[in-house]
C-alpha cells in the first residue's frame, strides 16, 4: 500500500514539473540554468545553496554582473572602419639623357719643312778628290763631297774598302836587361817595372815568374820566365807580351783558367801570385772595359 502511495506521489510531482515547464517555455525563460543547478521560482533565479540573479536566459552568481550579452560578457564595442592605406603613386625615375662624348678633332701632325742644305761657296774648293789644305781638315768637311781645296797640303790616306783593317804593330817598350827572373822564381823588383792598377786591385810582392808546368805545352825556359818579368803591362792583362791588352789576352786567360795548355811564352798570371784565378780575371776585365 505504501509503495503504491509513493508511486502516485512521484507521478503527481512529475506531472506538476511537466505542466510548469510547458507554462514557462512560451515565455522564453529556461526553467533550469545549465551547470548551476539553479531554477526559477516566481520569476526569481534561485538555488538551494546560493541566490542567483537572472540575466536574460542565464542565471548569474552573486559575484557576476549581468551585462548586455550575458553574465560578465559585455557586448563588443563597434570599431570604426579605417580605410586601407594606399601608398602614393611615385612616377618612375627617368635617367637624364647624356649626349655622347665626341672626341676632339686633332689636326694631323705636319713635319716641319727642312730647307735643303746649301754647300758654302769657297774660292779654295775645286772639283775632284778630297785633298786637304790646313790643319789636316779635309775639304769635304767644308765644301762637301767631290771637292778639293786649292793650295798645297798633305794628302789623306785612302780608307781601304772591304777586307780586314790593317793591324797596328805596337812599338815594344825599352827593356831593362837587369830585369830577370831570379832563381827563387820571383822578378828582380829593383830592376823590373810594372804598370799596375791602384786599389782595390792588389798584387803579389814580389811579382812571381812561375806557374804550374801542367798549364804549358812545353816547359818554360829561363828566358821565357825573364821575358814575363820584362812585360810592364803584364800586370794589366798583357798575357802574350805584345805590349797591348786585348781580347787575345782574355782568351789566353780563359784557356789557362779552364785547364787548357798555353805556349811557354804566355803568362796569364796578372797579379803575380803564381796562379791563374779570379783575381787575374778582374784585372783584364778592368783593362778591357775602362
Residue pairs with C-beta under 8 A, 6 or more apart in sequence:
20 31
21 31
24 30
24 31
24 40
25 31
28 57
29 40
29 54
29 57
30 40
30 57
31 39
31 40
32 38
32 39
33 39
33 45
33 52
33 58
33 59
36 47
36 52
36 59
36 61
37 47
37 48
38 45
38 46
38 47
38 50
38 52
38 59
39 45
39 46
39 47
40 46
40 54
43 54
44 54
45 52
45 53
45 54
45 59
45 60
46 52
47 59
50 61
50 62
51 62
52 59
52 60
52 61
52 62
53 59
53 60
53 62
53 66
54 60
54 66
55 64
55 66
55 67
55 70
55 71
56 66
56 70
58 66
58 70
58 71
60 66
60 71
60 72
61 71
64 71
64 72
65 71
65 72
67 73
67 74
67 75
68 74
68 75
69 75
119 143
119 144
120 142
120 143
122 142
122 143
122 149
123 150
124 133
124 139
124 143
124 149
124 150
124 151
125 139
125 142
125 143
125 144
125 147
125 148
125 149
125 150
126 147
126 148
126 149
126 150
127 146
127 147
127 148
128 146
128 147
128 148
129 148
130 138
130 139
130 140
130 145
130 147
130 148
130 156
131 139
131 148
131 149
131 153
131 155
131 156
132 138
132 139
132 149
132 153
132 154
132 155
132 156
133 139
133 149
133 150
133 151
133 152
133 153
134 153
136 154
138 156
139 147
139 148
139 149
140 146
140 147
142 149
143 149
160 166
170 242
170 243
170 244
171 243
172 242
172 243
173 232
173 243
175 230
176 191
176 192
176 193
176 230
178 188
178 191
179 187
179 188
179 191
179 192
179 193
179 226
179 229
179 230
180 187
180 188
180 191
180 226
180 229
181 187
181 188
181 209
181 222
181 225
181 226
181 228
181 229
182 188
185 208
185 209
185 210
185 225
185 274
186 206
186 207
186 208
186 209
187 206
187 207
187 208
187 209
187 228
187 229
187 272
188 229
189 205
189 206
189 207
192 207
192 229
192 230
193 232
194 203
194 207
194 232
194 234
194 235
194 272
195 232
195 233
195 235
195 236
196 203
196 235
196 236
197 235
197 236
197 283
197 286
201 271
201 282
201 283
201 286
202 271
202 279
203 235
203 271
203 272
203 273
204 271
204 272
204 273
204 274
206 272
207 229
207 235
207 272
208 269
208 272
208 273
208 274
209 225
209 226
209 228
209 229
209 267
210 225
210 274
211 220
211 267
211 269
211 274
211 275
211 276
213 219
214 261
215 256
215 261
215 262
215 276
216 261
216 262
216 263
216 264
217 261
217 262
217 263
217 264
218 264
219 264
220 264
220 265
221 264
224 264
224 265
227 241
227 265
228 234
228 241
228 267
231 238
231 241
231 243
231 267
233 243
233 244
233 245
234 241
234 267
234 270
235 270
235 271
235 272
235 283
236 245
236 270
236 283
236 284
236 287
237 245
237 249
237 250
237 253
237 270
237 283
237 284
237 286
237 287
237 288
238 244
238 245
238 249
239 248
239 249
239 252
239 253
239 266
239 267
239 268
239 270
239 284
240 248
240 249
240 252
240 265
240 266
241 265
241 266
241 267
245 284
245 287
245 288
246 288
247 288
249 268
249 284
250 284
250 285
250 288
252 262
252 266
252 268
253 268
253 270
253 276
253 280
253 281
253 284
255 261
255 262
256 262
256 266
256 268
256 276
257 268
257 276
257 277
257 280
257 281
262 268
268 276
268 280
268 284
269 275
269 276
269 280
270 279
270 280
270 283
270 284
271 279
271 280
271 283
273 279
